[in-house]
Amino acid sequence: MDIKEFEDKDLMAERAAGFIAEKARFEIAESGFFSMALSGGNSPREIYTRLADENRGIDWKKVYVFWGDDRYIPHDNRESNYNMAYETLLSKVKIPAHNIYRIPTEVTPIGDAAELYERIMRKFFASMKAIDVEKKMPRFGLIILGVGRDGHTASLFPGHKAVNEKARWVVNVKAHARTTLRERITITLPVINAAKNVMFVVSGEGKGGIIKDIAGSGRKKEAYPASKVNPDSGRSVWFIDKNVYE
């Protein structure tokens, strides 16, 4: 667990964008393509805006974009993770439309939408020969995640059975009652932990206690799904705005 703390959100966003660009360039040079799963929420918004800078040197024709999770709402809804990423990043760069794999929230019921997204992912990673044969999981170049004040990540919430999923790549979940737009679709922990790189982006007040618990060694951390993100043969990096501790 590599923790990088920054004095403000702007500096964090700039360094995080640089980190993503570096991984993209490396993976394209090494493997011929770069696959990444995007996160939603407010924390990565500025990162995506900065990543769209043409000077980053990314060959977007060789970048393939998925999502770690999304709300089960139309894609043009302002609360959609896809919508945020499209407005801030994907509409600003020269990425082919067929390289963008959004979660099919227009499919009903929600369980069918989750199963379809898993089939889409399986087909893509099989075609790229990027499935870990032993684990039977995809090898993303990078997965971007956030952390909620309750320690959830993606849409994997404390106490939900989805946290213990071992075989599925994608599942649908219903968030706890305190959460708005409760119906979600999310990738699972085995998928996250099979990634080459996992990048947490944490900003906003009120999350300092959770971060300290997850970074610590006490038993309390086990209740937080984010603490279960430990890439088997990859790297986990945390980009943290120090204002979270206020």
C-alpha positions in Angstrom: 0.0 0.0 0.0 1.8 3.1 -1.3 0.3 6.3 0.1 0.9 9.6 -1.6 -0.4 12.6 0.3 -0.8 16.1 -1.2 -1.4 19.6 0.3 -4.4 20.3 -1.9 -6.7 18.7 -4.4 -5.3 20.5 -7.4 -1.8 19.1 -6.8 -3.2 15.7 -6.2 -5.2 15.8 -9.4 -2.1 16.8 -11.5 0.1 14.1 -10.0 -2.7 11.5 -10.4 -3.2 12.4 -14.0 0.5 12.0 -14.6 0.4 8.6 -12.9 -2.4 7.4 -15.2 -0.6 8.7 -18.3 2.6 7.0 -17.3 0.8 3.7 -16.8 -1.0 4.1 -20.2 2.2 4.8 -22.1 4.0 1.9 -20.4 1.3 -0.7 -21.0 0.9 0.4 -24.6 4.6 0.0 -25.2 4.7 -3.3 -23.3 1.4 -5.0 -24.4 0.1 -2.9 -27.3 -3.0 -1.7 -25.4 -4.1 -0.2 -22.1 -7.3 -1.2 -20.3 -8.6 0.8 -17.4 -11.7 0.9 -15.3 -12.9 4.4 -14.3 -14.4 5.6 -11.0 -17.2 8.1 -10.5 -17.9 10.6 -7.8 -16.3 14.1 -7.2 -12.8 13.0 -6.4 -11.6 12.0 -9.9 -13.4 14.8 -11.8 -10.4 17.1 -11.9 -8.1 14.2 -12.7 -10.0 13.3 -15.8 -10.0 17.0 -16.9 -6.3 17.1 -16.6 -5.8 13.7 -18.2 -7.5 15.1 -21.3 -4.6 17.4 -21.9 -3.1 16.5 -25.3 0.4 16.8 -24.0 0.1 13.6 -22.0 1.4 11.6 -24.9 -1.3 8.8 -24.7 -2.2 7.0 -27.9 -5.9 6.9 -27.2 -6.6 4.6 -30.1 -5.0 1.9 -28.0 -6.9 2.7 -24.8 -9.9 0.7 -23.7 -12.2 2.1 -21.0 -14.5 0.3 -18.6 -16.2 1.3 -15.4 -15.7 -0.1 -11.9 -19.3 0.7 -11.1 -22.2 2.8 -11.9 -25.7 3.7 -10.7 -28.6 2.0 -12.5 -29.8 5.1 -14.2 -29.8 6.5 -17.7 -26.4 7.5 -19.1 -27.4 11.1 -19.6 -28.3 11.5 -15.9 -25.9 13.8 -14.1 -25.4 11.2 -11.4 -24.1 8.7 -13.9 -20.4 7.8 -13.6 -20.3 7.3 -17.3 -21.7 10.7 -17.9 -19.2 12.4 -15.7 -16.2 10.6 -17.3 -17.6 11.3 -20.8 -18.0 15.0 -20.2 -14.6 15.6 -18.5 -12.4 13.1 -20.4 -13.7 10.9 -23.2 -15.4 13.6 -25.2 -12.1 15.6 -25.1 -9.7 13.0 -26.5 -9.4 11.0 -29.7 -10.6 7.7 -28.3 -12.6 5.5 -30.8 -16.2 5.0 -29.7 -15.8 1.3 -29.9 -13.1 1.4 -27.3 -15.5 2.7 -24.7 -17.4 -0.1 -22.8 -20.0 1.6 -20.6 -22.2 -0.4 -18.2 -25.5 -1.2 -20.0 -27.9 0.4 -17.6 -30.6 0.5 -20.3 -30.9 -3.3 -20.0 -33.6 -4.6 -17.7 -33.8 -6.1 -15.2 -30.7 -5.0 -13.4 -29.4 -8.6 -13.0 -29.4 -9.0 -16.7 -27.5 -5.8 -17.2 -24.8 -7.0 -14.8 -24.5 -10.4 -16.5 -24.3 -8.7 -19.9 -21.5 -6.4 -18.8 -19.6 -9.4 -17.5 -20.0 -11.2 -20.8 -18.7 -8.0 -22.6 -15.7 -7.9 -20.3 -15.0 -11.6 -20.8 -15.1 -11.3 -24.6 -12.8 -8.3 -24.6 -10.2 -9.7 -22.2 -10.2 -13.1 -23.9 -9.6 -11.4 -27.3 -6.7 -9.5 -25.8 -5.3 -12.7 -24.2 -5.4 -10.7 -20.9 -7.1 -13.2 -18.6 -5.2 -14.7 -15.7 -5.5 -18.4 -16.5 -5.1 -19.6 -12.9 -7.4 -17.0 -11.3 -9.8 -16.8 -14.2 -9.9 -13.0 -13.8 -9.1 -10.1 -16.2 -5.8 -8.3 -16.0 -6.7 -4.6 -16.1 -3.8 -2.2 -16.7 -5.3 0.1 -14.1 -8.5 0.3 -11.9 -9.3 3.7 -10.4 -11.3 3.6 -7.1 -12.6 5.9 -4.5 -13.5 5.4 -0.8 -16.8 6.3 0.9 -17.1 7.5 4.5 -18.3 4.0 5.4 -15.2 2.3 3.8 -17.0 1.1 0.6 -15.2 1.1 -2.7 -16.7 0.8 -6.2 -20.2 -0.2 -5.1 -19.0 -2.8 -2.6 -20.6 -1.8 0.7 -19.9 -3.1 4.2 -21.9 -6.2 5.1 -23.1 -6.8 1.5 -22.8 -10.3 0.2 -21.1 -8.9 -3.0 -18.0 -8.2 -0.9 -17.5 -12.0 -0.6 -18.1 -12.9 -4.2 -15.3 -15.1 -5.5 -16.2 -16.1 -9.1 -18.3 -13.4 -10.7 -16.7 -10.5 -12.4 -19.7 -8.2 -12.3 -22.7 -8.2 -9.9 -25.7 -5.9 -9.2 -26.1 -4.6 -5.6 -28.5 -2.6 -3.6 -26.8 0.0 -1.4 -27.8 0.6 2.2 -30.8 2.8 2.9 -28.8 5.9 3.6 -27.5 6.0 0.0 -29.3 7.7 -2.8 -29.8 5.8 -6.1 -29.4 2.5 -4.3 -29.4 0.2 -7.3 -25.8 -0.3 -8.6 -23.7 -2.5 -10.9 -20.1 -3.1 -9.8 -17.0 -5.2 -10.5 -16.0 -7.5 -7.7 -13.0 -7.8 -5.5 -11.3 -10.7 -7.3 -11.4 -8.5 -10.5 -9.9 -5.6 -8.6 -7.2 -7.7 -7.0 -6.2 -9.2 -10.3 -5.3 -5.8 -11.8 -1.8 -4.7 -12.6 -2.4 -1.4 -10.9 -5.1 -0.1 -8.5 -5.3 3.6 -7.8 -7.3 5.0 -5.0 -8.3 8.7 -5.2 -9.5 10.2 -1.9 -10.5 13.8 -1.3 -13.2 15.6 0.7 -13.5 16.1 4.4 -14.6 13.4 6.8 -12.7 10.5 5.4 -9.6 10.8 7.5 -10.6 8.2 10.1 -11.4 5.6 7.5 -8.0 6.1 5.8 -6.2 5.8 9.1 -8.1 2.6 9.9 -7.4 1.0 6.5 -3.7 1.9 6.6 -3.4 0.6 10.2 -3.1 -3.0 11.4 -6.1 -3.2 13.8 -9.0 -5.6 13.4 -11.4 -2.7 12.7 -10.2 -2.3 9.2 -11.6 -5.7 8.2 -15.1 -4.2 8.2 -14.2 -1.9 5.3 -14.4 -3.3 1.8 -11.7 -0.9 0.7 -9.2 -2.6 3.1 -9.7 -5.9 1.1 -8.1 -4.4 -2.0 -4.7 -6.0 -2.1 -3.6 -6.8 -5.7 -2.2 -10.3 -5.8 0.7 -9.4 -8.2 0.1 -5.8 -8.8 0.5 -2.4 -7.2 -1.9 -0.4 -5.0 -1.3 3.4 -4.8 -3.4 5.9 -2.8 -3.6 9.5 -3.9 -4.9 11.5 -0.9 -5.8 15.1 -0.4 -4.6 16.0 3.1 -7.9 17.9 3.7 -9.6 14.5 4.3 -8.1 14.6 7.8 -9.8 17.8 8.7 
